[in-house]
Amino acid sequence: MTRFRGTTAGAVFVIAAVACVASAQTIAPPSGATLAATCTGCHGPAGHSAGAIPSIHGRTEADLLQAMLDFKNDRRPATMMNRHAKGFSDEELATLAREIAANWR
């Protein structure tokens, strides 16, 4: 009986260790295309806005990133962009700026 308990305890330990390793794996960050898809609702398809919201089509990566960081850090007045930008890490904003500059031209 003692031998069985040791085997069971060992099995439980192995299963717990595998579960911990599996849960410790990092999830891949969202792609630039996935992040940029959220922009089309206001800025239009491929950044071509038909309304009062500025178009972001054709802007450089540096300009886009600076604008988003300024929104995030309340250095640029906004009604909504400051709220949106605060929901992203600086790395996600850089990925977003790179995606838009490369593919929305």
C-alpha positions as CSV (number, residue, x, y, z in Angstrom):
1,M,0.0,0.0,0.0
2,T,2.8,2.4,0.8
3,R,4.4,1.7,-2.5
4,F,1.2,2.5,-4.3
5,R,0.9,5.9,-2.4
6,G,4.4,6.8,-3.5
7,T,3.7,6.0,-7.1
8,T,0.4,8.0,-7.0
9,A,2.1,10.9,-5.3
10,G,4.9,10.8,-7.9
11,A,2.3,10.7,-10.7
12,V,0.5,13.7,-9.2
13,F,3.8,15.6,-8.9
14,V,4.6,15.0,-12.6
15,I,1.2,16.0,-13.8
16,A,1.3,19.2,-11.6
17,A,4.8,20.0,-13.0
18,V,3.6,19.6,-16.6
19,A,0.6,21.8,-15.9
20,C,2.8,24.5,-14.4
21,V,5.1,24.5,-17.4
22,A,2.2,24.6,-19.8
23,S,0.6,27.5,-18.0
24,A,3.9,29.4,-17.8
25,Q,4.3,29.4,-21.6
26,T,3.8,32.9,-23.1
27,I,1.1,33.7,-25.5
28,A,2.3,35.2,-28.8
29,P,1.5,38.9,-29.0
30,P,-1.1,39.9,-31.6
31,S,0.1,40.5,-35.1
32,G,0.3,44.0,-36.6
33,A,-2.5,43.2,-38.9
34,T,-4.7,42.1,-36.0
35,L,-3.9,45.3,-34.1
36,A,-4.5,47.5,-37.2
37,A,-7.9,46.0,-37.9
38,T,-9.2,47.8,-34.8
39,C,-8.3,51.2,-36.5
40,T,-10.5,50.8,-39.5
41,G,-13.7,51.4,-37.6
42,C,-12.9,55.1,-37.2
43,H,-10.0,55.8,-39.6
44,G,-11.6,53.8,-42.5
45,P,-10.4,50.9,-44.7
46,A,-6.6,51.1,-45.0
47,G,-6.7,54.4,-43.1
48,H,-8.8,56.3,-45.6
49,S,-11.3,58.2,-43.5
50,A,-14.3,59.6,-45.2
51,G,-15.4,61.8,-42.2
52,A,-14.1,64.2,-39.7
53,I,-11.6,61.7,-38.2
54,P,-8.1,62.1,-39.8
55,S,-6.9,59.7,-42.3
56,I,-3.8,57.8,-41.3
57,H,-3.1,56.3,-44.8
58,G,0.4,57.0,-46.0
59,R,1.8,58.3,-42.7
60,T,5.3,57.3,-41.7
61,E,6.0,54.8,-38.9
62,A,7.8,57.4,-36.9
63,D,4.9,59.9,-37.2
64,L,2.3,57.3,-36.3
65,L,4.3,56.0,-33.3
66,Q,4.9,59.5,-32.0
67,A,1.3,60.5,-32.4
68,M,0.1,57.3,-30.5
69,L,2.7,57.8,-27.8
70,D,1.6,61.4,-27.4
71,F,-2.1,60.3,-27.1
72,K,-1.2,57.6,-24.6
73,N,0.8,60.0,-22.4
74,D,-1.8,62.9,-22.7
75,R,0.6,65.1,-24.7
76,R,-1.8,65.5,-27.6
77,P,-5.4,66.5,-27.2
78,A,-8.0,63.9,-28.1
79,T,-11.5,62.8,-27.5
80,M,-11.0,59.1,-28.1
81,M,-7.5,58.3,-29.3
82,N,-6.0,58.9,-25.8
83,R,-8.3,56.2,-24.4
84,H,-7.5,53.8,-27.2
85,A,-3.7,54.3,-27.0
86,K,-3.7,53.8,-23.2
87,G,-4.9,50.2,-23.9
88,F,-1.8,49.2,-25.7
89,S,1.8,48.7,-24.5
90,D,4.5,50.8,-26.1
91,E,5.6,47.6,-28.0
92,E,2.1,47.1,-29.4
93,L,2.0,50.7,-30.5
94,A,5.3,50.2,-32.3
95,T,4.0,47.1,-34.0
96,L,0.8,48.9,-35.0
97,A,2.8,51.9,-36.4
98,R,5.0,49.6,-38.3
99,E,2.1,47.7,-39.8
100,I,0.1,50.8,-40.9
101,A,3.2,52.5,-42.4
102,A,4.2,49.3,-44.3
103,N,0.8,48.2,-45.5
104,W,-1.6,51.2,-45.6
105,R,0.1,53.2,-48.4
